[in-house]
Amino acid sequence: MMAVAHPKPGLRPYLAEDAPLLAQIFRASIEELTTEDYSEAQQQAWAAASDDEAAFTARLGKQLTLVGTLNGSPIGFITLEGPEHIDMLYVHPAAVGQGVGTLLFGAVEKLATARGASKLIVEASDSATGFFEQKGFVAQKRNTVLRGDEWLANTTMEKKLTAKGSNP
């Protein structure tokens, strides 16, 4: 057998036809990556945000959404709401650890900085706080949010951005 180089993840803008697959990534990520931090009932209430395909598609379309790909197939996505709020960052469980989340976050950080944002804010799930801490985010406050009939804890985290010279 020949050695196969590991493909590098790629990035591209979101297309409306990506929505059903991104909804699957959203659900799989919640169901498989958050079991240590959230109950099954909490996970189902959280994942239900993707059940209404029209609403989920609209949410992705209203924000700056980037798609992470491997061999051209979507394996993760990030959304930036307004100039500084990361609304969603999800990577398919099978692709975790391959740099997709880092690639997606890096692209949004560059875009936000180029657009003059002074900080990025995220409400990170308990399962994601470590990732954001590694990227320089600092916890600001704990939150409890209602999803369906379930209360879920998360942490508002912030990263200060430094303006790069005149080169975007």
N, C-alpha and C positions, 0 to 999 in steps of 0.2 A: 504494500500500500504506500502511496505517496503521502508525504507530510502535507497537511493543508494549513495554510496560514489562517490564523483567526481573523475573520473579517472585522473591520473596524466599523463601529456604529456611525451612521450618518444623520444629518438633520435636514428637514425640509419644512416649508410652511404647511399648515393644516389645510386640508381640502374637505368640503362638506361630506364627500363620500367616505371619509375616514371615520365619521361619527360612530357607526355601529361597532367597528373594530376597537375604537378607543373606549367605548362603553364596556366592551368585554375586558379590555386591559384594566380599566378602572375597577370592575367587579373582581377580577382574578387577583389583583394586587391587594385589595381589601381582604378578600376571603383567605388568601394564603400567607400574607405578610404581616398581618396584625393580630394573629391568634394569641400571642403572649400578652397583649395589652388590652384587648377588648373581647367581650363575651360574643357568642354567636348571634344573640339577639341584637347587640349593638352593631356588629358587622353587617347584618342583614338590613338594619335600618339605614346605615350609612350607604351601603351599596345600592339601595333602592333609588338613590338620586339618578341612577342611569336607566331606571325602568321606563321612564317617560322619554322615549327616544327623541321626540320633537323638542322637548325642553332641554335635554342634554345637548342636542345638536345646536340649539340656539345659544346655550351657555358657552359652548366652544367657539361659535361664530362671532359672539360679541366681544371676545377677548383676543389678545394676541396669543395665538396657539401655535406652538412648534411641535413637530412630531419627530421622535427619534426612531431611526430605522436600522435594521440589520439585513443585509442583502436586499434592500429595497422594501422590506416589510415593516410596518409600524410595530414597535415593541415598547414604546413609551411616549409620554407627552407632558408638556408643561403649558400652563396658561398664566398670562400676566393680565390682571384686571387693573385698568387705569395705569398710572405711571410707575407704581411701586408695590403693588400687592400681588404676590404669587398666590393664585387661587387653587390651582391643582398641579401636582407633580406626581405622576404615577408611572411605574415601570412594570412590565409583565414579570411575574415571579421567575420565569425561566431565563430572563435576561438580566436579573439582578447581579451586580458585581462585575459587569462588563463595561462600566463607564458611561452608560447611557444617561443616568440621572445627572452625573457630573457634566456631561456634554450639554444636556438640555439646560441645566442651571447656568452654566458658563455663558451660553448664548443669550439667555434672558438678562443676565447681569450686564453683559456688554451692551445690549440694546437699551436697557434702563439707564445705564451710565451715559451712553451717547445721547439719550433724550433728556438728560439733565436731572434725572432723579437723584436725590441725596441719600436715599436708603431703599432697602427692599424689606417688605414685611410679609410674614407667612404665619398662618395658624397651623402649626405642625402637629400632626397626630403624635401620640406617645411613641409610636413605632418609627416616626421619621425625625424626631428631635436630634438624634445622634448624627444623621446625615447633615442636617442644617448647621449643627454646631461645628462640624468639620469644615463647612463652607464659610465660617466666620460669623454666623448668627449668634445673637445673645438673647436668652429668654427674658421676656418683659413681664408677662403675667400668665397665670393659668386661667383657662376658660372651661365652662361647661355648656355644651350646645345640645339642643333638642333635635333629634332626627327621628321622625315618626313618633313612636312612644318611648324612645330610648334617649337617655342622657349620655353624651360622650365627652370625655375630657380631651383638651388639647392645649397647646401653649402658643401664645403669640410671641413670635421671635422677630428680631430686627437685625439687619446688617447695614451699617453705614457704608455708603459708596463714596469713593474719592473721585472727583472729576479728573479725567485724563486730559492732557494738554489739548490743543486744538485738533489733534488727530483723532477722529472717532474710531 
